[in-house]
Amino acid sequence: MRAWQVTKSGRPADALQLNAEAASPQPPPGTVLLDVIAAGLGLPDALMCQGSYALTPGGLPFTPGQEVVARIVGWGDGVEGRAIGDRVMALTCFFSGEGGFAEACLGLGEFCLPVPEGMSDAEAATFLIPFHTAYVALVRRGRLQPGETLMVTGAGGGTGMAALQLGKVLGARVIATAGSPEKAALCRELGADRVIDHRTEDIVGVVREATGGDGADVIFDPVGGEVFAAATRCVASEGRILAIGFASGSWGRVDTARLVAGNYSVVGVIPSHYDRAFRERAQAELIGWWRAGKLRSRVEALVPFEALPGALERLLAGGVTGKLALAVDPAATAPA
């Protein structure tokens, strides 16, 4: 089979090699074997090329790619309730090197969910991680309530975009930060009540003004670094800062003295610590909102398989608005 493999640490353009004769994986217990239709592209995939992501596989070569839309062709022991040919969105076994940038990959049996009729391959390939992360963050960990103010940093990217939309569904007032006119326009299109261009505006000042000095009740932060530091200065008393990721290149640093003085919480979020039953319940709610037209994965482009390195370079440079998907199967469908 064809598979993109990281053969050395470096930028995607240098680290990735296309192997036309890669061996097909065999499913160990708890995994499903998938024929990949399309794969979602995320910043962690680019960071794995550099060896700077926490879940980068330990040896070389390996195939990255965290999420896919695919058809089930087999499974290992312990996997139940599956059928050959099912079209699913799945979290891959990227952490052991069998990721989705290949014609076949391994998926986690516990995080392999059906694709609703009418959802394109590109959207299905980019739905699972962003929307389940947003759901765990806002519903489970952040306990966002109707009428509260939600601030979403990096709202023009995949996970931020999901959190913005879900925040509106849950009845919050949403303040979004973005780093380009294109990303700001997307945030407005998705329903943000206020958009902050963090390159030209003071995040803290705008949030304080927009909330009458109170600050944001919940802050969804996949950016980290200086943006996280700004969040600590504009979070409300009893507010919750949800630490999601480090798109800036560094995690936010918690100042315990500021945390106590401000009477707020910093809450870690990752969607991997939940069982299949929870994920299926979350998926049912999310797909219900998707069917109602309230949630969408905005895919900027469905990238040809051969163009993967350049697409990941664009992600590293912050040049993508929304999400990118990789057409592993040339017949993969784009959003209408």
N, C-alpha and C positions, 0 to 999 in steps of 0.2 A: 504494500500500500504506500501511498504518498503521505509523508509527514514532515512538518517543519520541526527541526530539532535545534535546541541550543547546544552548540558544540564548544563554546568558550564564553567567558564572562565579558560583557561589553554592551555597547548600544545595540539595539535590535538589528540594525543594518549590518553590523559586524558579527554578531553572535549567532544569528540564525542561518541554518543551512537546510535546503529542501532535499530530503532523502526520498528517492523514488522507489526504494526497495526496503523500506522499514518493515519489521516484523509486526504482524497484527497481535494485539494484546490478548491474553487469555484471562477470563474473569475469575478472580479469587472469591472466596465467600463474601457475601454482602454487596457484591458489585454486579452491574449489568454491562453487557457488551453492546455497544452502540455503533450503528452506521451513521456518521455525522452528515447532517444536511447543511447546517450553518453554525458558526460559533460567534459568541459575543466577544468583543475586544474590550479589555479594561486596563487601566494603568498598572495593576499588579502584574499583568502579563509582560509589560515592558520592563518593570522592575525585576522580574525573575530573570530576564536576559542579563541584567547587570549583577545578579546575585544579591540584591539589596532588599528583597521581600522576605518576610519572616518564614513563609512556607515554601521557599524555593527548594526543589528536590536536591538531595545531597550529592548526587553523582551526575556525570556527563556521559553521553548526551541525554537530554530529556525533551519532552514535548510539552509546552505550556498550553494555556487555553482553559479557563475556569468554567465556562458555561456553554452549553450547546442546545440546539434542537436536533433531534436525531430519531431514528427508528430502532427499536429493540431487536437484536438478533440473537441474544442469549443471555445467560446469567449464571452466577456462581451459587454455591450452597447458601441456604438461608434467605434467599430472595423469594417473596411470595406476591401473588396478585398481579403478575405481569403477563403479557402475551406477546408473542413474536409479531413484529410489525407495528406495535403501538408507536404512535408519534408522541414524543415526550420532550419536555425541557428538563435538563439535568445539570447538577453540579458534577464536574468530572473529578477523576482521581489525579488531578494535576500535580498534587503534592508528592506523588510517587512517580511522576514523569509521564503518565498516560493521559495527557490533556487533550483538548478538543481541536487543536490545529492540525488535524490529521483526518484521513478518511474513515478511520475507526478509532474509538477510544473507550475508556472505562468510565462508567458513571456510578455514583453512590446509590445503592438501592433505596436508601432512606430519603434521598433528596432527588427523586426522579418523578416528575409530576406530569399529568396529561396536558396536552395543548388543546385549547378550545377551538372548535370549528370556526373558521373565519379569521384566525390570527395568522399573519404571514410568518414565513420562516425567519425573516430578519428580526421581527418583533419578538417572536418566541425565543430566539437565541439571546436576546438582551433584556428579558423580562425578569428572570428568576432572581438573580443576585441583587439588582437594584431594588426591586419592589419588596422582596422578603427582608432585606436589610432595613428598608424604610418602615416596614410593618413591625418588625421586632423593636426597632428604635422608638417609634412614636406610640404604638399601641401597648406593647409589653413593658418596655423599659422606661420610656418617658412619660407614659400615662397622660398623653396630650388630651385636653378637655375642650369641648366646644366653647368658643369665645376667648380662649387663650391666644397669646401672640407667639407664633413660631418663627424663629429666624433660621434660614437655611443658608449655609455657606457653600460656595461652589455649586450654586443651584443650576448652572448651565451644563454641568456634567451629568453622567448617567445616574448615579445614586442620589445626588442632590435634586435632580429633575424628578425622580420618583418621590422623594420626601416632600417636595413642594406640592405635587398633585395630591398625595395622600393627606397632607395637612389640610388642604382645602376640603377634601372629602370628609374629614373628621370635624370640620366646623371651625378651624382656627383662622385667625388673621395671619397672613404669611408675609414676612419680609425676606427678600431673597438678595444674596450678594452674587455678583458676576464680574468677570474680568474682561469683557469685550462688548461692543455694541450688539453683535450678533447674539451673544449669550444673554444679554440683558433683554433683547427683544423676545427671545424664546421664553424667558421667565414671565414676561408680561402676557404673552400668548397663553401660557399655562395657568394664568390666574393670580400671579403674585400681586398683593395689594400695594407693595412698595418694593422697588428694585434699587439696590445700591451698587454703583460701579466702584469697586474697592480700589481701583487705580486712581480715581479722582475725588472720591468722597470719603469722609471720615465715618467709618462704620459705627463707632461708639456714639458720636454726636447725632447721627441720623436716627439710630435706634432709640436713643434716649428721647429725642424730640418726638419721634413717631409714637412713643408709648407714654407721653406725658411725664417723662422722667422715671418711669417705673422699671423699664428694661423688658427684655423678652422672657416669657415664662419658660419656653423650651428652645434650646439652640441645638440644631442638628449640624455637626461639624465633621465633614470628611476631609478637611483641608489641613488642620493642625497648624503648627508653627505660629507665626505672628497673628494669624486670623484667630486661632484659639485664644491667644493672649487678649485680643480685642474682645472676644466673647465674654471673658471673665470680667470685663469692665462694663458690660451692658446686659448682664443677666439679672433678672428680677430676684428679689428676696423669695426664697423657696423655689427658685427656678432650677431647671435641670439642663446641664450641658451634656449632650450626648456625643461622646468621642467615638467616631466612626473610622477615620483613616488619617493618612498623612500625605495628601496629594502635593503639599508644599515641599515635601522632602524631609520633614521632621515632625515628630509627634508634639502635641501641645504639652507644656510643662505645668503641672498643678502646683500652685502656691497655696499651701495649706492655711497660712495665716489669712490670705485674701478670701479663701473659701469659707472659713469660719466667720470672718467679719461680714461677708456678703450674704451669709445664710443661704447658700445654694449648694447644689450637688453636682459632681462630675460622675457620669455613668458610662461605663464601657459597654459597647454594643458589638455583637458578632452573631450572625444567624446560624451558626453551626452547632450550638448547644441545645438543640431541640429535637424531639422525636418525630417520627413520620406522621403520627396523628396530629400533632400541633401544626406541622407544615401543610398537611392536607386541609386543615381548618382555615389556616391563613390563606392558602391558595384559593379556596372556595370563596372567601370574602373578596380577595383581590380580583378574581376573575368576574365575580358579580359586578364589581365597580367598573371593570374593563368593558363588560357587555353593556353597561349603562352609559358608556362613553365618557366616564369620569377619569380613567387612567389610560395612559398611552406611553409606550416606549418610543420616544422620538429618535428614529434612526436616520442619521445624516447620510449614510451611504452603506450599500452592500458591496463590500470590497472583493475583487477577484482573488482567488486563492493565492496566486503567484505574487500578489501585491502586499502580502502581510508585513514584511519588514518596514516598508515605507509608511504603512498605516500606523504601526506602533510608534514610529518616530514622530508622527504627527501628534499622537497622544502625549508623548513625553514633552513635546514643545507646547502643550496646552492649546493646540490648534483645532480641536474638535468640539463642535457644539452638539450636545446630546450624545448619541451612541454611534459606534461603528459595529458592523457585523461582517463576518468573513464567509463568503460563499464557498464552502468546501465542495458541495455538489453544485455544478454550474446551473442546475435547474432550480436552485433555491429562490424563493419568492421574496420580493421586496414589499414594503407596505404600500397599500393602494394610494 
